[in-house]
Amino acid sequence: MTEDDSKLIEQFEGKIRKLVDLYDTVKCANSELRSQIEAKDQEISRLNRQLTDLKDSYQNLKRSKVLEVSGHDIDDTKRRVSGLVREIDHCIKLLNV
């Protein structure tokens, strides 16, 4: 083997080492990114649950406001309650079909 061949082999080995180091670096970065993605997915799930809970709470608040009675709103409230009762009766009829 000549001196040129030895130098080529050494250069090749050096490049292989660099590639392996780069591979390890990218592999580590990829692992960290996957962990971040998993954490973000969990956060998104938590926020979606929170959003659903807040929507439910908002709907409940709107329903309670419909039933809220003050001095001058009694007639309006009676009409709203009657409307709700009619709507419930209609739903029951649909369920019985």
C-alpha positions as CSV (number, residue, x, y, z in Angstrom):
1,M,0.0,0.0,0.0
2,T,1.4,3.3,-0.9
3,E,1.6,6.5,1.1
4,D,-1.2,8.1,-1.1
5,D,-3.4,5.1,-0.3
6,S,-2.8,5.5,3.4
7,K,-3.7,9.1,3.3
8,L,-6.9,8.4,1.4
9,I,-7.9,5.7,3.9
10,E,-7.2,8.2,6.8
11,Q,-9.2,10.9,5.1
12,F,-12.0,8.4,4.5
13,E,-12.0,7.3,8.1
14,G,-12.0,10.9,9.3
15,K,-15.0,11.6,7.1
16,I,-16.8,8.5,8.4
17,R,-16.2,9.6,12.0
18,K,-17.6,13.1,11.1
19,L,-20.7,11.4,9.6
20,V,-21.2,9.2,12.7
21,D,-20.9,12.3,14.9
22,L,-23.3,14.2,12.8
23,Y,-25.7,11.2,12.8
24,D,-25.5,11.1,16.6
25,T,-26.1,14.8,16.9
26,V,-29.1,14.7,14.5
27,K,-30.5,11.6,16.3
28,C,-30.3,13.4,19.7
29,A,-32.0,16.5,18.2
30,N,-34.7,14.3,16.7
31,S,-35.3,12.7,20.1
32,E,-35.6,16.1,21.7
33,L,-38.0,17.3,19.0
34,R,-40.1,14.2,19.4
35,S,-40.3,14.9,23.2
36,Q,-41.4,18.5,22.5
37,I,-44.0,17.3,20.1
38,E,-45.4,14.8,22.7
39,A,-45.5,17.6,25.3
40,K,-47.3,19.9,22.9
41,D,-49.8,17.2,22.0
42,Q,-50.5,16.7,25.7
43,E,-50.9,20.5,26.1
44,I,-53.3,20.6,23.1
45,S,-55.4,17.8,24.6
46,R,-55.5,19.6,27.9
47,L,-56.5,22.8,26.3
48,N,-59.2,21.1,24.2
49,R,-60.6,19.6,27.3
50,Q,-60.5,23.0,29.0
51,L,-62.2,24.6,26.0
52,T,-65.0,22.0,26.1
53,D,-65.5,22.5,29.8
54,L,-65.6,26.3,29.3
55,K,-68.1,25.9,26.4
56,D,-70.3,23.8,28.7
57,S,-70.0,26.3,31.5
58,Y,-70.9,29.1,29.1
59,Q,-74.0,27.2,27.8
60,N,-75.1,26.5,31.4
61,L,-74.6,30.2,32.2
62,K,-76.7,31.2,29.2
63,R,-79.4,28.8,30.3
64,S,-79.4,30.1,33.9
65,K,-79.6,33.7,32.5
66,V,-82.7,32.7,30.6
67,L,-84.3,31.6,33.9
68,E,-83.1,34.6,35.9
69,V,-86.0,36.6,37.2
70,S,-86.0,40.2,38.1
71,G,-88.9,42.6,39.0
72,H,-89.8,43.8,35.5
73,D,-88.8,40.7,33.6
74,I,-91.3,38.3,35.1
75,D,-93.6,38.2,32.1
76,D,-90.7,37.8,29.7
77,T,-89.3,35.0,31.9
78,K,-92.6,33.2,32.0
79,R,-92.7,33.3,28.2
80,R,-89.1,32.0,28.0
81,V,-89.9,29.1,30.4
82,S,-93.1,28.3,28.4
83,G,-91.0,28.2,25.2
84,L,-88.5,25.9,26.9
85,V,-91.3,23.6,28.1
86,R,-92.8,23.5,24.5
87,E,-89.4,22.7,23.1
88,I,-88.9,19.9,25.6
89,D,-92.4,18.5,24.8
90,H,-91.5,18.6,21.2
91,C,-88.3,16.7,21.8
92,I,-90.1,14.1,23.9
93,K,-92.6,13.6,21.0
94,L,-89.8,13.1,18.6
95,L,-88.2,10.6,20.9
96,N,-91.5,8.6,21.2
97,V,-91.8,8.3,17.4
